[in-house]
Amino acid sequence: MADKKDGFQSGAGLIRYFDEEEIEGPALDPKLVIYIGVAMAVIVELATYFWPLH
């Protein structure tokens, strides 16, 4: 049988990958993303009310 080594070897590369990852985009607050989505939904609903397709 193979000797058991300390630690979880298959996860070691994954941990190194996430340590090296850099965020290059703008940082947005998650609440802001929700607010933008709700605002867009309201705008679409208002547009369908004022400019119906039928």
C-alpha positions in Angstrom: 0.0 0.0 0.0 1.1 3.5 -0.6 2.1 5.6 2.3 -0.4 8.2 3.4 1.0 11.8 3.3 -0.1 14.7 5.4 -2.5 17.1 3.8 -4.9 16.9 0.9 -2.7 16.9 -2.2 -5.2 17.2 -4.9 -6.5 20.4 -3.5 -3.1 22.0 -3.3 -3.0 23.2 -6.9 -6.5 24.6 -6.6 -5.6 26.6 -3.6 -2.6 28.0 -5.4 -4.7 28.9 -8.4 -7.2 30.9 -6.3 -4.4 32.7 -4.4 -2.9 33.9 -7.7 -6.2 35.0 -9.2 -6.6 38.8 -9.6 -9.7 40.8 -9.9 -9.3 43.3 -12.7 -12.8 44.6 -13.1 -14.6 47.2 -11.0 -15.7 46.1 -7.6 -19.5 46.4 -7.2 -21.5 46.1 -4.1 -23.9 43.1 -4.4 -26.8 45.3 -3.2 -26.1 47.7 -6.1 -26.5 44.8 -8.6 -29.8 43.9 -7.0 -31.0 47.5 -7.1 -30.0 47.8 -10.8 -31.9 44.6 -11.6 -35.0 45.8 -9.8 -34.8 49.2 -11.5 -34.5 47.6 -14.9 -37.5 45.4 -14.2 -39.6 48.4 -13.3 -38.5 50.3 -16.4 -39.4 47.4 -18.6 -42.8 47.1 -17.0 -43.5 50.8 -17.3 -42.4 50.7 -20.9 -44.8 47.8 -21.7 -47.6 49.8 -20.0 -47.1 53.0 -21.9 -46.1 51.4 -25.2 -48.1 48.2 -25.6 -47.3 46.0 -28.5 -50.9 45.1 -29.3 
